[in-house]
Amino acid sequence: MSAEGPSPAAPGPSFEERFAALEREWRQLLPAKLQEALRRMQACRTDPADAAELEELHRLLHTLAGSAGTFGLHDLGSVARAIEHELDRVMALPARSGADFDAADRALQALVASAPGG
């Protein structure tokens, strides 16, 4: 019987390796997230009174804005944040029409066209 006890477990991936894996996964999912944002924007334009759809679009852009910066896509994050702020303005309107989404929609279209994998 050994007095040393069990052997230590092999070390897991480093922080850098785990972060790189997360970044690869996030970048792979980015085109789908942008397509989801486009679908939600179209739904908001079609039914401007649908607060739940608008809140989901806002949440999606908020998440994109934060995570893009984390993974080094600062320009994408800045544009997503600007769209989020434009949606704040739209959300505050007492009544909405499809045209109220024009500026946010144009910015989102440009963002999708310029995004990696877009």
Backbone as numpy.savetxt, mean C-alpha at the origin, in Angstrom:
# Nx Ny Nz CAx CAy CAz Cx Cy Cz
27.05 -40.36 29.52 26.21 -39.19 29.52 27.10 -37.95 29.52
26.76 -37.00 28.68 27.57 -35.78 28.57 27.08 -34.75 29.57
28.03 -34.06 30.18 27.70 -33.00 31.13 27.44 -31.69 30.42
27.67 -31.66 29.11 27.52 -30.40 28.37 26.07 -30.05 28.11
25.16 -30.98 28.08 23.77 -30.69 27.77 23.53 -30.72 26.28
22.36 -30.32 25.87 22.04 -30.37 24.44 22.88 -29.37 23.65
23.13 -29.71 22.40 23.91 -28.79 21.57 23.03 -27.61 21.18
23.65 -26.45 21.01 22.85 -25.26 20.66 22.26 -25.42 19.27
21.12 -24.83 19.07 20.44 -24.87 17.77 21.23 -24.03 16.78
21.13 -24.42 15.55 21.80 -23.65 14.50 21.16 -22.26 14.45
21.98 -21.24 14.21 21.41 -19.89 14.16 20.45 -19.75 12.98
19.39 -18.97 13.18 18.42 -18.72 12.12 18.93 -17.63 11.20
18.10 -17.25 10.25 18.50 -16.18 9.33 18.73 -14.88 10.09
19.64 -14.10 9.59 19.93 -12.81 10.22 18.78 -11.84 9.98
18.79 -10.74 10.69 17.79 -9.69 10.49 17.79 -9.23 9.04
18.98 -9.02 8.49 19.10 -8.54 7.12 18.48 -9.54 6.13
18.72 -10.83 6.37 18.15 -11.85 5.50 16.63 -11.88 5.60
16.12 -11.78 6.82 14.66 -11.77 7.01 14.04 -10.53 6.36
14.70 -9.37 6.55 14.20 -8.12 5.97 14.21 -8.20 4.44
15.29 -8.74 3.86 15.38 -8.87 2.41 14.27 -9.78 1.88
13.96 -10.83 2.61 12.88 -11.73 2.20 11.53 -11.01 2.25
11.32 -10.22 3.30 10.08 -9.44 3.40 9.96 -8.44 2.26
11.08 -7.79 1.95 11.07 -6.82 0.86 10.76 -7.49 -0.47
11.36 -8.64 -0.75 11.07 -9.36 -2.00 9.58 -9.72 -2.08
9.04 -10.21 -0.98 7.63 -10.58 -0.95 6.74 -9.34 -1.18
7.07 -8.23 -0.51 6.28 -7.01 -0.65 6.31 -6.52 -2.10
7.50 -6.52 -2.71 7.61 -6.06 -4.10 6.85 -6.98 -5.05
6.80 -8.27 -4.76 6.03 -9.19 -5.60 4.53 -8.92 -5.48
4.09 -8.52 -4.30 2.67 -8.25 -4.07 2.24 -6.85 -4.50
3.19 -5.96 -4.73 2.88 -4.57 -5.05 1.97 -4.42 -6.27
2.23 -5.08 -7.40 1.32 -4.90 -8.54 -0.13 -5.28 -8.20
-0.33 -6.33 -7.44 -1.69 -6.74 -7.06 -2.33 -5.70 -6.15
-1.55 -5.12 -5.25 -2.09 -4.09 -4.35 -2.48 -2.84 -5.15
-1.67 -2.49 -6.13 -1.99 -1.33 -6.96 -3.24 -1.59 -7.81
-3.36 -2.81 -8.31 -4.57 -3.15 -9.08 -5.80 -3.11 -8.17
-5.63 -3.56 -6.93 -6.74 -3.47 -5.97 -7.13 -2.01 -5.74
-6.14 -1.14 -5.62 -6.42 0.29 -5.42 -7.19 0.85 -6.63
-6.79 0.45 -7.83 -7.51 0.91 -9.03 -8.95 0.42 -9.01
-9.16 -0.84 -8.65 -10.53 -1.38 -8.60 -11.36 -0.63 -7.56
-10.76 -0.38 -6.41 -11.50 0.33 -5.36 -11.79 1.77 -5.77
-10.84 2.41 -6.46 -11.07 3.78 -6.94 -12.25 3.79 -7.91
-12.29 2.82 -8.81 -13.40 2.75 -9.77 -14.72 2.53 -9.02
-14.71 1.69 -8.00 -15.92 1.45 -7.21 -16.37 2.74 -6.52
-15.41 3.53 -6.03 -15.75 4.80 -5.37 -16.35 5.79 -6.37
-15.81 5.81 -7.57 -16.34 6.71 -8.59 -17.74 6.28 -9.02
-17.97 4.97 -9.07 -19.27 4.43 -9.48 -20.33 4.67 -8.41
-19.94 4.50 -7.15 -20.88 4.69 -6.03 -20.21 5.57 -4.98
-20.18 6.89 -5.22 -19.47 7.80 -4.32 -19.98 7.81 -2.89
-21.20 7.36 -2.67 -21.76 7.36 -1.32 -21.32 6.15 -0.50
-20.63 5.20 -1.11 -20.20 3.99 -0.42 -19.00 4.31 0.48
-19.29 4.65 1.72 -18.24 5.05 2.67 -17.30 3.90 2.98
-17.81 2.69 3.03 -16.96 1.54 3.36 -15.90 1.32 2.29
-16.29 1.44 1.03 -15.32 1.27 -0.07 -14.26 2.36 -0.03
-14.69 3.59 0.23 -13.76 4.71 0.33 -12.80 4.50 1.50
-13.29 4.04 2.62 -12.42 3.78 3.77 -11.40 2.69 3.46
-11.81 1.66 2.73 -10.87 0.58 2.35 -9.80 1.11 1.39
-10.19 1.94 0.44 -9.22 2.54 -0.47 -8.24 3.41 0.31
-8.75 4.20 1.22 -7.92 5.07 2.06 -6.94 4.23 2.88
-7.44 3.14 3.48 -6.58 2.27 4.31 -5.48 1.65 3.45
-5.84 1.20 2.25 -4.86 0.59 1.36 -3.76 1.57 0.99
-4.13 2.79 0.66 -3.12 3.80 0.30 -2.28 4.20 1.51
-2.89 4.25 2.67 -2.14 4.55 3.90 -1.08 3.47 4.14
-1.46 2.22 3.97 -0.53 1.10 4.17 0.58 1.14 3.12
0.21 1.38 1.87 1.22 1.48 0.82 2.21 2.62 1.09
1.69 3.74 1.54 2.55 4.89 1.81 3.59 4.55 2.87
3.17 3.89 3.92 4.11 3.54 4.99 5.09 2.46 4.59
4.60 1.41 3.98 5.49 0.30 3.65 6.43 0.63 2.50
6.02 1.45 1.57 6.90 1.81 0.45 8.17 2.47 0.96
8.03 3.37 1.90 9.21 4.02 2.47 10.10 3.03 3.20
9.50 2.10 3.89 10.26 1.08 4.61 11.14 0.29 3.66
10.64 0.04 2.45 11.37 -0.78 1.49 12.10 0.05 0.43
12.32 1.34 0.73 13.17 2.18 -0.11 12.50 2.83 -1.30
11.19 2.68 -1.43 10.48 3.31 -2.55 9.83 4.61 -2.05
10.68 5.57 -1.74 10.23 6.80 -1.10 9.30 7.62 -2.00
9.59 7.67 -3.30 8.72 8.43 -4.21 7.33 7.80 -4.27
7.27 6.49 -4.38 5.99 5.79 -4.39 5.24 6.08 -3.09
5.95 6.03 -1.98 5.33 6.32 -0.68 4.80 7.74 -0.60
5.55 8.69 -1.13 5.12 10.09 -1.10 3.86 10.31 -1.93
3.82 9.69 -3.11 2.63 9.84 -3.96 1.43 9.15 -3.31
1.64 7.96 -2.76 0.54 7.27 -2.08 0.03 8.11 -0.92
0.93 8.76 -0.19 0.53 9.62 0.94 -0.26 10.81 0.42
0.16 11.40 -0.70 -0.57 12.54 -1.27 -1.98 12.11 -1.71
-2.11 10.92 -2.28 -3.43 10.43 -2.66 -4.27 10.20 -1.41
-3.65 9.66 -0.39 -4.35 9.45 0.89 -4.90 10.78 1.41
-4.09 11.83 1.35 -4.55 13.15 1.83 -5.67 13.70 0.95
-5.60 13.45 -0.35 -6.68 13.88 -1.24 -7.97 13.14 -0.88
-7.83 11.85 -0.54 -9.02 11.09 -0.12 -9.56 11.60 1.21
-8.68 12.11 2.09 -9.16 12.74 3.33 -10.11 13.89 3.00
-9.71 14.69 1.99 -10.55 15.82 1.57 -11.90 15.31 1.05
-11.85 14.27 0.23 -13.08 13.72 -0.34 -13.96 13.14 0.77
-13.35 12.46 1.72 -14.11 11.86 2.82 -14.85 12.91 3.65
-14.28 14.11 3.72 -14.88 15.17 4.54 -16.05 15.88 3.85
-16.26 15.60 2.57 -17.36 16.26 1.86 -18.70 15.76 2.39
-19.67 16.66 2.52 -20.98 16.23 3.02 -21.70 15.29 2.05
-21.45 15.45 0.77 -22.00 14.56 -0.26 -20.92 14.46 -1.34
-20.79 13.28 -1.94 -19.72 13.07 -2.93 -20.33 12.71 -4.28
-19.58 13.09 -5.32 -19.91 12.66 -6.69 -18.67 11.97 -7.25
-18.84 11.27 -8.34 -17.71 10.60 -8.97 -16.60 11.57 -9.33
-16.97 12.79 -9.73 -15.99 13.80 -10.11 -15.10 14.22 -8.94
-15.58 14.06 -7.71 -14.77 14.42 -6.55 -13.51 13.56 -6.44
-13.49 12.44 -7.15 -12.35 11.53 -7.11 -11.36 11.78 -8.25
-11.64 12.76 -9.10 -10.80 12.98 -10.29 -9.32 13.14 -9.96
-8.98 14.03 -9.05 -7.57 14.29 -8.74 -6.90 13.04 -8.17
-7.57 12.37 -7.25 -7.00 11.16 -6.65 -6.85 10.06 -7.70
-7.82 9.94 -8.58 -7.78 8.92 -9.62 -6.62 9.18 -10.58
-6.45 10.42 -11.03 -5.33 10.75 -11.93 -4.00 10.43 -11.26
-3.86 10.79 -9.99 -2.61 10.53 -9.27 -2.37 9.02 -9.12
-3.43 8.29 -8.85 -3.30 6.84 -8.72 -2.92 6.21 -10.05
-3.53 6.65 -11.14 -3.18 6.12 -12.47 -1.70 6.35 -12.76
-1.21 7.56 -12.45 0.20 7.88 -12.68 1.11 7.03 -11.78
0.69 6.83 -10.55 1.46 6.01 -9.62 1.59 4.58 -10.14
0.50 4.01 -10.58 0.51 2.64 -11.10 1.42 2.54 -12.33
1.34 3.53 -13.20 2.15 3.52 -14.42 3.64 3.62 -14.12
4.00 4.29 -13.04 5.42 4.51 -12.74 5.99 3.52 -11.71
5.13 2.73 -11.10 5.59 1.81 -10.04 6.38 0.65 -10.62
7.32 0.13 -9.83 8.04 -1.08 -10.27 7.05 -2.20 -10.53
7.16 -2.82 -11.66 6.25 -3.91 -12.02 4.91 -3.42 -12.51
4.72 -2.09 -12.63 3.43 -1.52 -13.00 3.23 -1.31 -14.42
